[in-house]
Amino acid sequence: MKGCELCAPKEVLFESDFAYVCEEANPLSKGHVIVVPKRHVADFFDMSGAEQGSVIALLNRAQKMIREQYKPDGYNIGVNVGAAAGQSRMHVHVHLIPRYVGDVPDPRGGIRCVLAKKK
């Protein structure tokens, strides 16, 4: 799609027939990458089975690379689907965010902390 930064990546770390891995442009931690299907598709659930499988395989490969290079203590994996969920780039991209002890005061709740606690 014309004008989509994820359709024409500048630097690819590695790829498969259906997806690629690159560094996140605005990383939250050392080693933060995104896994992106090559086909322009906005919704994770609209990807083909082959694309989803390729994304998962590349997540595993990226995790091994990050583990060897940065030795994080944990990971968050995240996908925003739709504007209401915070998706700002309408091309699927799966975040793999390495986490390090002490990077936040209290990491309990992980990605559940995206929404304020409801009573």
N, C-alpha and C positions, 0 to 999 in steps of 0.2 A: 504494500500500500504506500502510495506516495507520501513522503513526509514522516513516515514511521521510523523512528530511530532504531527500533528492534528488528525491522525488516532488513536493515543494512548496517550490521554491527561493524564497528571500527576494528576491534580486536577480539578474536575468538581464541579461547584457551584450548578447547577441543570440541569436536562435534561428531554427530552421527548423520545418517541419512535424513533424519526428521527433526533434529534439534541441535542446539549448540549451548556452550557454557561461556560466559564472559564475566569479567569483574563488574560488580554493581557500580554505577556512576557515582552514587552517593552512599558509600559504604557505612554501615552502622558499626562495623568492627573489622579487625584485620582478617582478610580472607573472605569477606562477604562476596558471594557470586550469585548470578541468576542463571537459571536454565530456561531456555526459550525455544518454542517450536519455530521451525523455519517458515512454515506457512503462517500468513497473517490470520490469526484467529483471536478473538477477544476473550472468549469464555473458556475456562479450563474444561468445562463439561461438553463443549462443542469440538474438542480435539478428537481425532480418530484414536482408536485403540493403539495403533502403531505409534502415533505421536505421544500418547500418554506413557506407553511402555518405554519409549526412547527417553522421555523426560526423566522417568524414574531411574533408568539405567545410568543416565548422565549425572543425576543427583548422587548416586552411589560412587561413581568415579570421582566426582568433585569432592565428596566427603573424604575419600582416601587421600587425595592430593592435599586438601586443607589440613587433615590430621598430620601428615608427614611434614608439611611446611610450617604450620603455625602451632600445632599441638594444643588445640582448644580443649576446654573442659566440658563442653556440651555444644548443642546446636539448636537453632530454631529453623523450621521449614515453614514458609508462608506463601500463600497465594491469595490475592485480593480478587474477588469475582464481582464485578459491577461497581458502579460509582457509589452506591450505598455502603459498600464494604471498603471503600477507600481506593479503588482501582483508578489510577490517574493515567496510566499508559494502556490504551485499549488493545494491547497485544499480550497474550498470556506470558507471564514470566513467574517462575517459581524461585523465591528467595531461599538461599541456604546461608544462614547467618551463624558463624562461629560465636560461641559464648565463652567467656572467661570468668573464673571466680573473681568476684569483686567488681565486675563491670557495671553492676547496679547494686544498690544497697540490699535489696531483697528480691531475688528473681522468682519467688514463689508465684505461681499462677501463669507464668510464661505468657503465651500469646492470648490467654484469657483476659489479660489486663488491658487489651485493646478497648474493651467496653468498660465503662465505669461500673463498679460493683453496684448491683441492684439489690434493693431491700424488699 
